[in-house]
Amino acid sequence: MSILPTPFSVRRRWDGYLAGLPDFQARLFVTAAGAGLAVALIGAGLNALNNQGTVQIGLALLMGAVAGTMLWFAKITGRYDIAAPMTVAIVFLGAFSWMFLTGGGTDGGMPALLVFAVGFTGLILHGRTLWTLVGLELAAYTGLCLFASANPEVVPPIPTASARVTDIIICVTIAGLALAVTLHLLLRVHARNASLLAGKNAELEQIDQEKSEFLAMVAHELNTPLAVMRVHLDDAAQNSIGAPNGMDHTWRVMTAENERLSRLVSELRDISRISSGPMAVELQTEDLSAIIADVLRTYQPLVARNGNALVLARGGAHPLVLVDAERVAQVLVNLLSNATRHTTDGTISVAVSERDTVAEVTVTDTGTGIAPEVQAHLFQRIGRRHPAGTHSSRDAGLGLGLIISRHIMIAHGGDIEIESGPGGTTARLTFLLAGR
């Protein structure tokens, strides 16, 4: 069995080494320095075979030595952020400039290396260091070209045509090999990141699906005991009428809290459905004013608990709309609940109007209003951070109701808007008219 490493084993070791580096710039630097070391040694050999002179051979060996030294320095110290700009300054600004002046100037392949140096600097550096060194390179290389053109006697030409061809081949090989390796690394990193991102997205989708299923299960399991409690509370409330020691009031409070908890369970179920896809609605042509009147009759006793008056504007329109009546009632109950929670001894008014191709419903209260910092979070998903001073969704009057209401309105092709100030809050619903 051969003990010599195969190309595949070398590549695996190299990939493992690169994977352990701190960031992508570090991987680029190590790749560039490794390629530069190999190419410098090859270039020194070719220069010797073609009798390019001791200066060119020495410069090639110097570049190899710098690349190797910087690789060693970076590995020992972990300071790739220092090794990269030092390599650029020594090799690209120092060695390349000297090679240009002693190797024929624009007569050979050096222009290809100068272009490569500027481009590669942009890959391995970033921030202020990048722009500083790129600016210095452009200034230095421009100055070198102008100097060589104005003083041709100072820059020795490449002596023969064959030497010129060899020089061009060497320079193009160096630039092309380093560029090919860099692009290969970029593509491999991109493919790896895309694969990791796809895996993470699939994992997050699975977690989201499990969360939705859990919410639906919890809502389903809570619904049954709440319904049983509601039956017994209603019976107890009926039997406590006229009872001493305020028992009648106690049963009413317990019944109201049971209703609130039942609504929260229903909202949890809706949130789980929303997470699985668009809100499902069953559309039929309905009289919007009739739906509103039914909701107000049912909700009147709840509004009156805080001493509020519930008013339906007279002379309102009777628009025909294509809606799911049960879902529209759910939105109205959410809005009336929010208004009641923040209005005491005030007025909650509901109005219906018709304009162009839409019907509009407004629910206005004379309550405390919504603080501006809270309004910014009105329709955010659960899990948001509450603004300062807001201890719960009940305190803010925002809960899940508005989130679900917006999804219901969007499913109807309409929308919901909230305007609020110190004098109260107005919620505006828009519905598409039937047949328009």
Number of C-alpha atoms within 10 A of each C-alpha: 3 5 5 7 9 10 8 9 11 11 12 12 11 12 13 11 12 18 13 10 16 11 11 16 17 22 23 23 27 25 19 22 24 18 19 24 23 15 23 23 18 17 24 23 15 16 22 15 10 13 12 19 13 12 14 19 19 14 20 25 20 19 25 25 16 20 27 17 16 23 23 13 15 18 14 9 10 15 13 24 16 13 23 24 20 14 21 22 16 16 21 24 21 15 17 23 20 17 16 24 19 18 25 21 25 17 17 22 22 23 19 17 21 22 14 19 20 21 13 21 23 15 14 22 22 14 8 9 14 18 14 11 20 21 12 15 23 16 11 15 20 12 12 18 16 11 15 19 14 10 10 12 9 14 18 15 17 18 11 9 10 11 16 19 13 18 24 19 14 23 21 18 17 21 19 15 16 21 17 11 15 21 13 12 18 15 12 12 15 12 12 12 12 12 12 12 12 12 12 12 12 12 12 12 12 12 12 15 15 13 14 21 17 14 20 19 15 14 20 15 12 14 17 12 10 15 14 10 15 18 12 12 18 15 12 16 20 13 12 17 13 10 11 8 8 11 15 17 14 13 20 17 13 16 20 15 12 17 15 13 15 19 18 16 21 17 21 22 20 24 22 21 17 17 14 13 8 12 18 15 15 12 14 13 15 18 17 24 20 14 15 20 13 11 17 21 10 11 16 15 13 16 24 16 12 15 14 22 18 22 15 16 12 9 9 13 17 15 23 21 23 21 24 19 20 11 19 22 17 19 21 23 20 21 24 25 17 20 28 27 17 20 21 19 15 19 21 23 18 24 19 23 17 18 10 8 12 18 22 21 20 20 21 23 29 22 23 17 21 21 13 11 11 16 16 10 14 19 18 14 13 11 6 8 9 14 16 8 9 13 10 12 12 12 12 21 23 21 21 22 25 21 19 23 24 19 22 25 20 16 18 23 13 17 18 21 12 16 13 18 14 11 11 20 23 21 19 19 23 22 25 21 21 17 9 9
